[in-house]
Amino acid sequence: MPAFSYTRNIELGVFSQRFDPVWLFVWSFSAMVAVAIDAYIFLSIYCKVFKIDDYRPLVLPLGILIFCAGIMIKDLSTLFFVIIPVFREYAGIIYFGLPLY
């Protein structure tokens, strides 16, 4: 993980020079909280758009989709040079075509 290797170079002083496990815990925890908040916001908007009263049956399928999307990308270069350009090319069909349907 290149971002984790960057955190190894952080020097805050003699005492706190090697707090790598602390940084890794804070970084992982904040990433999990961000994903949970984003999933809740997405599910809330989805349920309001499609007038679904109970969101609980949709939590597991959304979690499976997030998990599959997370393991689908091999590395960041694949994300930047393959997936994002394809998404930019064809996302307009979904964004503008779906409301017209």
KOLLUM-609188 format. One record per atom (N, C-alpha, C, O): atom name; x, y, z. Coordinates in Angstrom, 1 decimal. Layout:
% KOLLUM-609188
atom | u | v | w
CA | X | Y | Z;
...
//
This chain:
% KOLLUM-609188
atom | u | v | w
N | 0.8 | -1.2 | 0.0;
CA | 0.0 | 0.0 | 0.0;
C | 0.9 | 1.2 | 0.0;
O | 1.6 | 1.5 | 1.0;
N | 0.9 | 2.0 | -1.1;
CA | 1.8 | 3.1 | -1.1;
C | 1.4 | 4.2 | -0.1;
O | 2.3 | 4.9 | 0.4;
N | 0.1 | 4.4 | 0.2;
CA | -0.2 | 5.5 | 1.1;
C | 0.2 | 5.1 | 2.5;
O | 0.6 | 6.0 | 3.3;
N | 0.2 | 3.8 | 2.9;
CA | 0.7 | 3.4 | 4.2;
C | 2.2 | 3.6 | 4.2;
O | 2.8 | 3.9 | 5.3;
N | 3.0 | 3.3 | 3.1;
CA | 4.4 | 3.5 | 3.2;
C | 4.7 | 5.0 | 3.3;
O | 5.8 | 5.3 | 3.9;
N | 3.9 | 5.9 | 2.9;
CA | 4.1 | 7.3 | 3.1;
C | 4.0 | 7.7 | 4.6;
O | 4.7 | 8.5 | 5.1;
N | 3.1 | 7.0 | 5.3;
CA | 2.9 | 7.3 | 6.7;
C | 4.1 | 6.9 | 7.5;
O | 4.3 | 7.4 | 8.6;
N | 4.9 | 5.9 | 7.0;
CA | 6.1 | 5.5 | 7.7;
C | 7.1 | 6.6 | 7.7;
O | 8.0 | 6.6 | 8.5;
N | 7.1 | 7.5 | 6.8;
CA | 8.0 | 8.6 | 6.7;
C | 7.7 | 9.8 | 7.5;
O | 8.5 | 10.8 | 7.6;
N | 6.5 | 9.8 | 8.2;
CA | 6.1 | 10.9 | 9.0;
C | 7.0 | 10.9 | 10.3;
O | 7.0 | 9.9 | 11.0;
N | 7.6 | 12.0 | 10.6;
CA | 8.4 | 12.2 | 11.8;
C | 7.8 | 13.3 | 12.6;
O | 7.8 | 14.5 | 12.2;
N | 7.3 | 13.0 | 13.7;
CA | 6.7 | 14.0 | 14.6;
C | 7.6 | 14.3 | 15.8;
O | 7.2 | 15.1 | 16.7;
N | 8.7 | 13.7 | 15.9;
CA | 9.6 | 13.8 | 17.0;
C | 10.2 | 12.5 | 17.4;
O | 9.8 | 11.4 | 16.8;
N | 11.1 | 12.5 | 18.4;
CA | 11.8 | 11.3 | 18.8;
C | 10.8 | 10.3 | 19.4;
O | 10.8 | 9.1 | 19.2;
N | 9.9 | 10.8 | 20.3;
CA | 9.0 | 10.0 | 21.0;
C | 7.9 | 9.4 | 20.1;
O | 7.6 | 8.2 | 20.2;
N | 7.4 | 10.2 | 19.2;
CA | 6.2 | 9.7 | 18.4;
C | 6.6 | 9.4 | 17.0;
O | 5.8 | 9.6 | 16.1;
N | 7.8 | 8.9 | 16.8;
CA | 8.3 | 8.7 | 15.4;
C | 7.6 | 7.5 | 14.8;
O | 7.3 | 7.5 | 13.6;
N | 7.4 | 6.4 | 15.5;
CA | 6.9 | 5.2 | 15.0;
C | 5.5 | 4.8 | 15.5;
O | 5.3 | 3.9 | 16.2;
N | 4.5 | 5.6 | 15.2;
CA | 3.1 | 5.4 | 15.5;
C | 2.4 | 4.8 | 14.3;
O | 1.2 | 5.1 | 14.1;
N | 3.0 | 3.9 | 13.6;
CA | 2.4 | 3.4 | 12.4;
C | 1.1 | 2.6 | 12.7;
O | 0.1 | 2.8 | 12.0;
N | 1.1 | 1.8 | 13.7;
CA | -0.2 | 1.1 | 14.0;
C | -1.3 | 2.1 | 14.4;
O | -2.5 | 1.8 | 14.0;
N | -1.0 | 3.1 | 15.1;
CA | -2.0 | 4.1 | 15.4;
C | -2.6 | 4.8 | 14.2;
O | -3.8 | 4.9 | 14.0;
N | -1.7 | 5.2 | 13.3;
CA | -2.1 | 5.9 | 12.0;
C | -2.9 | 4.9 | 11.2;
O | -3.9 | 5.3 | 10.6;
N | -2.5 | 3.6 | 11.1;
CA | -3.3 | 2.7 | 10.4;
C | -4.7 | 2.4 | 10.9;
O | -5.6 | 2.3 | 10.2;
N | -4.8 | 2.4 | 12.3;
CA | -6.1 | 2.2 | 12.9;
C | -7.0 | 3.4 | 12.6;
O | -8.1 | 3.2 | 12.3;
N | -6.4 | 4.6 | 12.8;
CA | -7.2 | 5.8 | 12.6;
C | -7.7 | 5.9 | 11.1;
O | -8.8 | 6.3 | 10.8;
N | -6.8 | 5.6 | 10.2;
CA | -7.0 | 5.6 | 8.8;
C | -8.1 | 4.6 | 8.4;
O | -9.0 | 4.9 | 7.7;
N | -8.0 | 3.4 | 8.9;
CA | -8.9 | 2.3 | 8.6;
C | -10.3 | 2.6 | 9.2;
O | -11.3 | 2.5 | 8.5;
N | -10.3 | 3.1 | 10.4;
CA | -11.6 | 3.4 | 11.1;
C | -12.3 | 4.6 | 10.4;
O | -13.5 | 4.5 | 10.2;
N | -11.6 | 5.6 | 10.0;
CA | -12.2 | 6.7 | 9.3;
C | -12.7 | 6.3 | 7.9;
O | -13.7 | 6.8 | 7.5;
N | -12.0 | 5.4 | 7.3;
CA | -12.5 | 4.9 | 6.0;
C | -13.8 | 4.1 | 6.1;
O | -14.7 | 4.2 | 5.3;
N | -13.8 | 3.3 | 7.2;
CA | -15.1 | 2.5 | 7.4;
C | -16.2 | 3.4 | 7.8;
O | -17.4 | 3.1 | 7.3;
N | -16.0 | 4.4 | 8.5;
CA | -17.1 | 5.4 | 8.9;
C | -17.5 | 6.1 | 7.6;
O | -18.7 | 6.3 | 7.5;
N | -16.6 | 6.5 | 6.8;
CA | -17.0 | 7.2 | 5.6;
C | -17.8 | 6.3 | 4.6;
O | -18.8 | 6.8 | 4.0;
N | -17.4 | 5.1 | 4.5;
CA | -18.2 | 4.1 | 3.7;
C | -19.6 | 3.9 | 4.2;
O | -20.6 | 3.9 | 3.5;
N | -19.7 | 3.8 | 5.6;
CA | -21.0 | 3.6 | 6.2;
C | -21.9 | 4.8 | 6.0;
O | -23.1 | 4.7 | 5.7;
N | -21.3 | 6.0 | 6.1;
CA | -22.1 | 7.2 | 5.9;
C | -22.6 | 7.4 | 4.5;
O | -23.7 | 7.7 | 4.2;
N | -21.6 | 7.1 | 3.6;
CA | -22.0 | 7.2 | 2.1;
C | -23.0 | 6.1 | 1.8;
O | -23.9 | 6.4 | 1.0;
N | -22.9 | 4.9 | 2.3;
CA | -23.9 | 3.9 | 2.0;
C | -25.3 | 4.3 | 2.6;
O | -26.3 | 4.1 | 1.9;
N | -25.3 | 4.9 | 3.8;
CA | -26.6 | 5.3 | 4.4;
C | -27.2 | 6.4 | 3.5;
O | -28.4 | 6.4 | 3.3;
N | -26.4 | 7.4 | 3.1;
CA | -26.9 | 8.5 | 2.3;
C | -27.5 | 8.0 | 1.0;
O | -28.6 | 8.4 | 0.5;
N | -26.7 | 7.1 | 0.3;
CA | -27.2 | 6.5 | -0.9;
C | -28.5 | 5.7 | -0.7;
O | -29.4 | 5.9 | -1.5;
N | -28.6 | 4.9 | 0.3;
CA | -29.8 | 4.1 | 0.6;
C | -31.0 | 5.0 | 0.9;
O | -32.1 | 4.7 | 0.5;
N | -30.7 | 6.1 | 1.6;
CA | -31.8 | 7.0 | 2.0;
C | -32.3 | 7.7 | 0.7;
O | -33.5 | 7.8 | 0.5;
N | -31.4 | 8.2 | -0.1;
CA | -31.9 | 8.8 | -1.4;
C | -32.6 | 7.8 | -2.3;
O | -33.6 | 8.2 | -2.9;
N | -32.1 | 6.6 | -2.4;
CA | -32.7 | 5.6 | -3.2;
C | -34.1 | 5.3 | -2.8;
O | -35.0 | 5.2 | -3.6;
N | -34.3 | 5.1 | -1.5;
CA | -35.6 | 4.8 | -0.9;
C | -36.6 | 6.0 | -1.1;
O | -37.8 | 5.7 | -1.4;
N | -36.1 | 7.2 | -1.0;
CA | -37.0 | 8.3 | -1.3;
C | -37.4 | 8.5 | -2.7;
O | -38.5 | 8.8 | -3.0;
N | -36.4 | 8.2 | -3.6;
CA | -36.7 | 8.4 | -5.0;
C | -37.7 | 7.3 | -5.5;
O | -38.6 | 7.6 | -6.3;
N | -37.5 | 6.1 | -5.0;
CA | -38.4 | 5.0 | -5.5;
C | -39.6 | 4.8 | -4.5;
O | -40.3 | 3.8 | -4.6;
N | -39.8 | 5.7 | -3.5;
CA | -40.9 | 5.6 | -2.6;
C | -40.9 | 4.3 | -1.8;
O | -42.0 | 3.6 | -1.8;
N | -39.8 | 3.9 | -1.3;
CA | -39.7 | 2.6 | -0.5;
C | -39.7 | 3.0 | 1.0;
O | -38.9 | 3.8 | 1.4;
N | -40.7 | 2.5 | 1.7;
CA | -40.8 | 2.9 | 3.2;
C | -39.7 | 2.2 | 4.0;
O | -39.2 | 2.9 | 4.9;
N | -39.5 | 0.9 | 3.8;
CA | -38.5 | 0.2 | 4.7;
C | -37.2 | 0.0 | 4.0;
O | -37.2 | -0.7 | 2.9;
N | -36.1 | 0.5 | 4.5;
CA | -34.9 | 0.4 | 3.8;
C | -34.1 | -0.8 | 4.2;
O | -33.1 | -1.2 | 3.6;
N | -34.5 | -1.5 | 5.3;
CA | -33.8 | -2.6 | 5.9;
C | -33.6 | -3.8 | 4.9;
O | -32.5 | -4.4 | 4.9;
N | -34.5 | -4.2 | 4.1;
CA | -34.2 | -5.3 | 3.1;
C | -33.2 | -4.9 | 2.1;
O | -32.7 | -5.8 | 1.4;
N | -32.9 | -3.7 | 1.9;
CA | -31.9 | -3.3 | 0.9;
C | -30.5 | -3.1 | 1.4;
O | -29.6 | -2.9 | 0.6;
N | -30.3 | -3.3 | 2.7;
CA | -29.0 | -3.1 | 3.3;
C | -28.0 | -4.2 | 2.9;
O | -26.9 | -3.9 | 2.5;
N | -28.4 | -5.4 | 3.0;
CA | -27.6 | -6.5 | 2.6;
C | -27.2 | -6.5 | 1.1;
O | -26.0 | -6.7 | 0.8;
N | -28.1 | -6.3 | 0.2;
CA | -27.7 | -6.2 | -1.2;
C | -26.8 | -5.1 | -1.5;
O | -25.8 | -5.2 | -2.3;
N | -27.0 | -3.9 | -0.8;
CA | -26.1 | -2.8 | -1.0;
C | -24.7 | -3.2 | -0.5;
O | -23.7 | -2.8 | -1.1;
N | -24.6 | -3.8 | 0.7;
CA | -23.4 | -4.3 | 1.2;
C | -22.6 | -5.2 | 0.3;
O | -21.4 | -5.1 | 0.2;
N | -23.4 | -6.1 | -0.3;
CA | -22.7 | -7.1 | -1.3;
C | -22.2 | -6.3 | -2.5;
O | -21.1 | -6.6 | -3.0;
N | -23.0 | -5.3 | -3.0;
CA | -22.5 | -4.5 | -4.1;
C | -21.2 | -3.7 | -3.8;
O | -20.3 | -3.6 | -4.6;
N | -21.2 | -3.1 | -2.6;
CA | -20.0 | -2.4 | -2.2;
C | -18.8 | -3.3 | -2.0;
O | -17.7 | -2.9 | -2.4;
N | -19.0 | -4.5 | -1.5;
CA | -17.9 | -5.4 | -1.3;
C | -17.4 | -5.9 | -2.7;
O | -16.2 | -5.9 | -2.9;
N | -18.3 | -6.2 | -3.6;
CA | -17.9 | -6.6 | -4.9;
C | -17.2 | -5.5 | -5.7;
O | -16.2 | -5.8 | -6.4;
N | -17.6 | -4.3 | -5.5;
CA | -16.9 | -3.2 | -6.2;
C | -15.6 | -2.9 | -5.5;
O | -14.6 | -2.5 | -6.2;
N | -15.5 | -3.2 | -4.3;
CA | -14.2 | -3.0 | -3.6;
C | -13.1 | -4.1 | -4.0;
O | -11.9 | -3.7 | -4.1;
N | -13.5 | -5.3 | -4.3;
CA | -12.5 | -6.3 | -4.6;
C | -12.4 | -6.4 | -6.2;
O | -11.5 | -7.1 | -6.6;
N | -13.2 | -5.7 | -6.9;
CA | -13.1 | -5.8 | -8.4;
C | -11.9 | -5.0 | -8.9;
O | -11.3 | -5.4 | -9.9;
N | -11.5 | -3.9 | -8.2;
CA | -10.4 | -3.1 | -8.7;
C | -9.1 | -3.6 | -8.2;
O | -8.9 | -3.8 | -7.0;
N | -8.1 | -3.9 | -9.1;
CA | -6.9 | -4.5 | -8.7;
C | -6.0 | -3.5 | -8.0;
O | -5.4 | -3.9 | -6.9;
N | -5.8 | -2.4 | -8.6;
CA | -4.9 | -1.4 | -7.9;
C | -5.4 | 0.0 | -8.4;
O | -6.3 | 0.1 | -9.2;
N | -4.8 | 1.1 | -7.9;
CA | -5.2 | 2.4 | -8.2;
C | -4.9 | 2.8 | -9.7;
O | -5.7 | 3.6 | -10.2;
N | -3.9 | 2.3 | -10.3;
CA | -3.6 | 2.6 | -11.7;
C | -4.7 | 2.0 | -12.6;
O | -5.1 | 2.7 | -13.6;
N | -5.3 | 0.9 | -12.2;
CA | -6.4 | 0.3 | -13.0;
C | -7.6 | 1.2 | -12.8;
O | -8.3 | 1.5 | -13.8;
N | -7.8 | 1.7 | -11.6;
CA | -8.9 | 2.6 | -11.4;
C | -8.8 | 3.9 | -12.2;
O | -9.7 | 4.3 | -12.8;
N | -7.6 | 4.5 | -12.1;
CA | -7.4 | 5.8 | -12.8;
C | -7.4 | 5.7 | -14.3;
O | -7.9 | 6.6 | -15.0;
N | -6.8 | 4.7 | -14.9;
CA | -6.6 | 4.6 | -16.3;
C | -7.6 | 3.8 | -17.1;
O | -7.6 | 3.8 | -18.3;
N | -8.4 | 2.9 | -16.4;
CA | -9.3 | 2.1 | -17.1;
C | -10.8 | 2.4 | -16.6;
O | -11.6 | 2.7 | -17.5;
N | -11.0 | 2.3 | -15.4;
CA | -12.4 | 2.4 | -14.9;
C | -13.0 | 3.8 | -15.0;
O | -14.1 | 4.0 | -15.5;
N | -12.2 | 4.8 | -14.5;
CA | -12.7 | 6.2 | -14.6;
C | -13.0 | 6.7 | -16.0;
O | -14.0 | 7.3 | -16.2;
N | -12.1 | 6.4 | -16.9;
CA | -12.4 | 6.9 | -18.3;
C | -13.6 | 6.2 | -18.9;
O | -14.4 | 6.8 | -19.6;
N | -13.8 | 4.9 | -18.6;
CA | -14.9 | 4.2 | -19.2;
C | -16.2 | 4.8 | -18.5;
O | -17.2 | 4.9 | -19.1;
N | -16.1 | 5.0 | -17.2;
CA | -17.3 | 5.6 | -16.5;
C | -17.6 | 7.0 | -17.0;
O | -18.8 | 7.3 | -17.2;
N | -16.6 | 7.8 | -17.3;
CA | -16.9 | 9.1 | -17.8;
C | -17.5 | 9.0 | -19.2;
O | -18.3 | 9.9 | -19.6;
N | -17.1 | 8.0 | -20.0;
CA | -17.6 | 7.9 | -21.3;
C | -19.1 | 7.5 | -21.4;
O | -19.9 | 8.0 | -22.2;
N | -19.5 | 6.5 | -20.5;
CA | -20.8 | 5.9 | -20.6;
C | -21.7 | 6.3 | -19.5;
O | -22.9 | 5.9 | -19.5;
N | -21.3 | 7.0 | -18.5;
CA | -22.2 | 7.4 | -17.4;
C | -23.3 | 8.3 | -17.8;
O | -24.4 | 8.4 | -17.1;
N | -23.1 | 9.1 | -18.8;
CA | -24.1 | 10.0 | -19.3;
C | -25.4 | 9.3 | -19.7;
O | -26.5 | 9.9 | -19.6;
N | -25.2 | 8.1 | -20.3;
CA | -26.3 | 7.4 | -20.7;
C | -27.2 | 7.0 | -19.5;
O | -28.4 | 7.1 | -19.6;
N | -26.6 | 6.6 | -18.4;
CA | -27.3 | 6.3 | -17.2;
C | -27.9 | 7.5 | -16.6;
O | -29.1 | 7.5 | -16.2;
N | -27.1 | 8.6 | -16.4;
CA | -27.6 | 9.8 | -15.7;
C | -28.7 | 10.5 | -16.5;
O | -29.7 | 11.0 | -15.9;
N | -28.6 | 10.5 | -17.8;
CA | -29.6 | 11.3 | -18.6;
C | -30.7 | 10.4 | -19.2;
O | -31.8 | 10.8 | -19.4;
N | -30.3 | 9.1 | -19.4;
CA | -31.3 | 8.2 | -20.1;
C | -32.3 | 7.6 | -19.1;
O | -33.4 | 7.4 | -19.4;
N | -31.8 | 7.3 | -17.9;
CA | -32.7 | 6.7 | -16.9;
C | -33.9 | 7.6 | -16.5;
O | -35.0 | 7.1 | -16.3;
N | -33.7 | 8.9 | -16.2;
CA | -34.8 | 9.7 | -15.9;
C | -35.8 | 9.8 | -17.1;
O | -37.0 | 10.1 | -16.9;
N | -35.4 | 9.7 | -18.3;
CA | -36.3 | 9.8 | -19.4;
C | -37.1 | 8.5 | -19.6;
O | -38.2 | 8.5 | -20.2;
N | -36.6 | 7.4 | -19.0;
CA | -37.4 | 6.2 | -19.1;
C | -38.6 | 6.3 | -18.2;
O | -39.4 | 5.3 | -18.2;
//
